[in-house]
Amino acid sequence: MTRSSIAIPDRISDNWVPIGPVYEIGQSDKTVTFPEGQYAEISYKYDLEKITSNGLLEEFNVFYFDSNSKT
């Protein structure tokens, strides 16, 4: 997993505010797959005071882009 050169948007779908960098998971020439019932887990630290003092909620979602997708 490495930091991506993709620019971080100011907002995602008008409601979500990105608070961290974009990461590349896997390699562009290889497909990342997981056995059925197993999922990727990404752990990170964040400053709850900074989030709440800026009027944001402690609610997180992960957005992804599949570079191999045709859509």
Secondary structure, DSSP 8 states (H G I E B T S, - for coil): -EE--S---S-BTTTB---S--EE-S-TTS-----TT----------HHHHHHTT--S--------TT---
